Amino acid sequence: MRVIEEVLRRLGETDRPLVEVLDEDTEAARVLSYRDVTRAAQALVEQLGDGGRPRKVGVLCGNTPEFVVSDLALLAARIVEVPVPLAFSAEQAAGLLEDVDVCLVDGLGERRLAEWGRANVLPERCRTVSVSFDRLAAQDAGPLHLGETGDDWECKVIHTSGTTSRPKGVRIRAHAVDALLGSLLSVMPERAFARYLSVVPFSLLIEQVTGLYMVLLHEGTLVQLPAAMPLVGTDAKAVAAVMPFVRAARPTALVATPALVDEFAAAAEAAPEGTAAREVFGTAQAPLICCGGAPVHPNVLQRLEALGLPVHEGYGLSENSSVVAWNTPGARRIGSVGKPLPHVRVRIADDGELLVNSTSLFAGYTRNDPSSLALDGDGWLLTGDLARIDEDGFIHITGRKKNVIITGTGRNVAPEWVEAQYAQLPFVDAVAVVGDGLVALRGLFLVRPGTDPETALEEITAYGREHLSDVERVADPVVLVSSEEVYRRFFTVTGRPVRATVLKAIADGTIDTNGPGTNGLGNN
C-alpha cells in the first residue's frame, strides 16, 4: 500500500507516539513510538524469513500492539494477511486458516488457540509464531525495510459471513486499499484521526482502515484498551464497560456500533447542560464519531445532534475494501449513510438494489457460496442492499434484498426498519426480527443485564401497539437477558442478526420461549 509506505518512510524513525495502551484504571500504561513499532515489525519480518518466506499468514491477535506490529510487518514483506476474530468458533477459524503457512499469535491469540485446539484450527504444516512486542523490540533489528512500490498484490483476506458456518474470505488488493485511503483523506477533516480510540476488533477491515491506516496518514496516535477488556460487538457487557475508557482516552475519532451510540446518547443526556462532550469524551469538542454496520434510529441521532455530538453514519462492504459512502462533517444528512466516496460510483437497479463500481473492489472470494456478491457484465457490484439516492446524492439504505420478509399474509416487511424502531427502548441491547411465511413477525430481544424480563416483555408489547402497524409489530416477542454466549450465537461482531440461526432456534424451540429471561439456550 503505497500511501502507508510513504508515511512509514517519513515517520518510521521518529519518536512521535504511535500506540498508547490504557491500563484497567484508564491511565496510559504504555506509549510506543513510531520507531519502537516499526523496528519491532522489522524484527518480525526477519523472524518470518527463517526457513523461507511464507506466502499467507494468519493473525490471531487481540487489539494489542502485537496486532499493529504484525500488520505492518506483513505489509512490508508483501505477505498475504488473514486476520481472524477471536470471537470465532473453532470451525469458523479453521475455514479462514485452512491454507496459511504461519499463524501469528499474541497472548490472547495463544489462549484462544488452546481453547479451540490447534489441530482443529490450523493446517498440519502450519507453524505458530508467538508475537511479543518486548521480545521483538529487544532484537534491535533496525529500521523497517520497505520494498519498492509498484505492482499490485493481494494484501489481505478478510472474513465475511456466508450461508454456512465456514466464513468465506474476501481477497483485498493493495491498490484497492490505496484508492480507498486516498478518497478518505480527501473528505475527512485534517488531523481528524490524530488520536483514535479503538473499541471494536482489529480483525474487521474497517477498524484496520480507520484505527491504523488513517491514524498513520494523519500522523496520529492509536489508543488501545487494556488487552483483557472485552471489545464492543463481541460481548454484551462491553458497551457499558468501555465508557470510562472513552472519556479517559480523549479521542479525536472512533468507530462505534449502534449500541455504543445509544450509550453515548444516554450518558450525554445525563450530563449537565453544555458539558456533553466533556462528560462523555473528556474533550471540549465532540470527536469524529463514525458509525456503521446497522442503522441508528434518526431520533437518537437528532438527540445527540442537539447536544453537540454529531454522529457520522457510513456504509461499507468488505468487497469494496470497506467504505462505500460516509457522512462527513462537510456533507452530512441524518437518516442517510452519506455520499459515495470520490472514487466510488453508485446507482440503483430497477428492483431497488444498490450497485457499486469503484477502483477499490475486491479480487474475489476464497470460496463461493449462495451469499457471494456478484459483478455484472459492466463491473458493477450487486450489493444485495436496497437503497434510494436522494436529490443531493445521499444514499439511504432501506433494507437487505434477501432479508425482505414476506409474511404468510403476503405482506413485505424490511426487518432492519422494524429492528431500529424497537432498538430505541433503552433496555434493549439487540433485536432480530424474522417472519417469512408466518402470519406475524417474531422477534428475539436481548435486554441489558439487570432488566426484569417480564417487565421488558410488557414494555416491548406496549411499544409495538403504540408505534407500529399490525404488519410491522412483533407478535409473541422472545426476551432474553443478554450475555456473551447468547450474543455470539445470534449476532455478528458488527451487530447484524444471524437471521437463519434466530429463525431456526425459534422454530426448533432451542430458545426457551416458555420462560423469558432464562439462559436462552434451550435444553440441548
JOQUI-V697557 format. One record per residue. N is the residue number from 1. PHI is phi in whole degrees, -180 to 180 (999 if undefined). Layout:
[[N;PHI] [N;PHI]]
//
This chain:
[[1;999] [2;-59] [3;-66] [4;-72] [5;-63] [6;-62] [7;-65] [8;-65] [9;-66] [10;-82] [11;-113] [12;-58] [13;-110] [14;-99] [15;-91] [16;-58] [17;-71] [18;-104] [19;-126] [20;-123] [21;-109] [22;-85] [23;-97] [24;-70] [25;-94] [26;70] [27;-92] [28;-75] [29;-84] [30;-155] [31;-129] [32;-116] [33;-82] [34;-57] [35;-64] [36;-56] [37;-71] [38;-70] [39;-71] [40;-64] [41;-63] [42;-64] [43;-62] [44;-69] [45;-56] [46;-66] [47;-66] [48;-66] [49;-75] [50;-64] [51;84] [52;106] [53;-69] [54;-70] [55;-90] [56;-141] [57;-128] [58;-80] [59;-124] [60;-115] [61;-137] [62;-81] [63;-82] [64;-129] [65;-57] [66;-65] [67;-65] [68;-60] [69;-61] [70;-62] [71;-61] [72;-69] [73;-65] [74;-69] [75;-62] [76;-64] [77;-88] [78;59] [79;-110] [80;-67] [81;-102] [82;-123] [83;-75] [84;-120] [85;-65] [86;-68] [87;-78] [88;-66] [89;-79] [90;-60] [91;-65] [92;-64] [93;-62] [94;-61] [95;-64] [96;-82] [97;-95] [98;-64] [99;-129] [100;-83] [101;-91] [102;-139] [103;-126] [104;-89] [105;-133] [106;-94] [107;-61] [108;-66] [109;-65] [110;-63] [111;-67] [112;-66] [113;-62] [114;-66] [115;-66] [116;-69] [117;94] [118;-52] [119;-66] [120;-83] [121;-120] [122;-102] [123;-60] [124;-59] [125;-84] [126;-76] [127;-99] [128;-103] [129;-119] [130;-80] [131;-104] [132;-124] [133;-57] [134;-61] [135;-66] [136;-68] [137;-64] [138;-68] [139;-77] [140;47] [141;-76] [142;93] [143;-60] [144;-68] [145;-89] [146;-108] [147;-71] [148;-69] [149;-76] [150;162] [151;-61] [152;-74] [153;-158] [154;-79] [155;-98] [156;-148] [157;-123] [158;-110] [159;-70] [160;-147] [161;-71] [162;-133] [163;-96] [164;-123] [165;-77] [166;-101] [167;-67] [168;-86] [169;-103] [170;-98] [171;-87] [172;-106] [173;-95] [174;-61] [175;-67] [176;-67] [177;-65] [178;-57] [179;-62] [180;-63] [181;-64] [182;-61] [183;-66] [184;-61] [185;-60] [186;-77] [187;-113] [188;-87] [189;-60] [190;-60] [191;64] [192;-60] [193;-100] [194;-65] [195;-146] [196;-108] [197;-99] [198;-97] [199;-124] [200;-116] [201;-62] [202;-72] [203;-67] [204;-81] [205;-62] [206;-61] [207;-74] [208;-65] [209;-65] [210;-83] [211;-82] [212;-122] [213;-71] [214;-68] [215;-62] [216;-61] [217;-68] [218;-100] [219;53] [220;-105] [221;-125] [222;-93] [223;-102] [224;-114] [225;-73] [226;-56] [227;-57] [228;-78] [229;-70] [230;-68] [231;-91] [232;-62] [233;99] [234;-111] [235;-153] [236;-62] [237;-79] [238;-67] [239;-60] [240;-71] [241;-66] [242;-81] [243;-59] [244;-62] [245;-75] [246;-60] [247;-68] [248;-67] [249;-72] [250;52] [251;-74] [252;-95] [253;-160] [254;-164] [255;-103] [256;-119] [257;-83] [258;-56] [259;-64] [260;-71] [261;-61] [262;-59] [263;-66] [264;-59] [265;-63] [266;-63] [267;-68] [268;-67] [269;-72] [270;-84] [271;-79] [272;-57] [273;-55] [274;83] [275;-118] [276;-57] [277;-63] [278;-66] [279;-71] [280;-88] [281;-114] [282;69] [283;-128] [284;-70] [285;-122] [286;-67] [287;-75] [288;-78] [289;-92] [290;-106] [291;-146] [292;-166] [293;93] [294;-158] [295;-74] [296;-102] [297;-63] [298;-55] [299;-63] [300;-65] [301;-63] [302;-69] [303;-63] [304;-67] [305;-59] [306;-65] [307;-93] [308;81] [309;-124] [310;-66] [311;-110] [312;-110] [313;-78] [314;-140] [315;-143] [316;-153] [317;-143] [318;-56] [319;-66] [320;-112] [321;63] [322;111] [323;-74] [324;-105] [325;-143] [326;-157] [327;-71] [328;-120] [329;-56] [330;-89] [331;-155] [332;-139] [333;-142] [334;-61] [335;96] [336;-109] [337;-103] [338;94] [339;-93] [340;-62] [341;-61] [342;-56] [343;-89] [344;-112] [345;-113] [346;-134] [347;-155] [348;-108] [349;-73] [350;-59] [351;-93] [352;92] [353;-77] [354;-80] [355;-113] [356;-129] [357;-134] [358;-162] [359;-87] [360;-112] [361;-67] [362;-73] [363;-102] [364;116] [365;-105] [366;-74] [367;-154] [368;-105] [369;-146] [370;-60] [371;-89] [372;-62] [373;-83] [374;-119] [375;-102] [376;-80] [377;-64] [378;-101] [379;86] [380;-90] [381;-82] [382;-86] [383;-76] [384;82] [385;-99] [386;-90] [387;-156] [388;-135] [389;-117] [390;-79] [391;-66] [392;-100] [393;92] [394;-81] [395;-93] [396;-120] [397;-82] [398;-109] [399;156] [400;-100] [401;-56] [402;-79] [403;-90] [404;-57] [405;-87] [406;-107] [407;-73] [408;-65] [409;-95] [410;85] [411;-90] [412;-96] [413;-135] [414;-89] [415;-64] [416;-61] [417;-67] [418;-61] [419;-62] [420;-65] [421;-68] [422;-69] [423;-66] [424;-71] [425;-63] [426;-65] [427;-92] [428;-89] [429;-86] [430;-159] [431;-135] [432;-132] [433;-112] [434;-135] [435;165] [436;-57] [437;78] [438;-92] [439;-67] [440;-141] [441;-69] [442;-113] [443;-147] [444;-104] [445;-117] [446;-95] [447;-110] [448;-65] [449;-54] [450;96] [451;-80] [452;-76] [453;-61] [454;-66] [455;-65] [456;-60] [457;-61] [458;-64] [459;-70] [460;-63] [461;-64] [462;-65] [463;-63] [464;-61] [465;-62] [466;-82] [467;-113] [468;-124] [469;-74] [470;-58] [471;-72] [472;-88] [473;-76] [474;-80] [475;-95] [476;53] [477;-62] [478;-102] [479;-112] [480;-128] [481;-72] [482;-68] [483;-150] [484;-59] [485;-63] [486;-66] [487;-60] [488;-64] [489;-72] [490;-112] [491;-138] [492;-81] [493;-68] [494;-95] [495;90] [496;-80] [497;-66] [498;-91] [499;-62] [500;-61] [501;-68] [502;-62] [503;-61] [504;-65] [505;-64] [506;-67] [507;-66] [508;-83] [509;79] [510;-86] [511;-103] [512;-75] [513;-85] [514;-87] [515;-139] [516;-55] [517;95] [518;-78] [519;-70] [520;77] [521;-107] [522;67] [523;-103] [524;-120]]
//
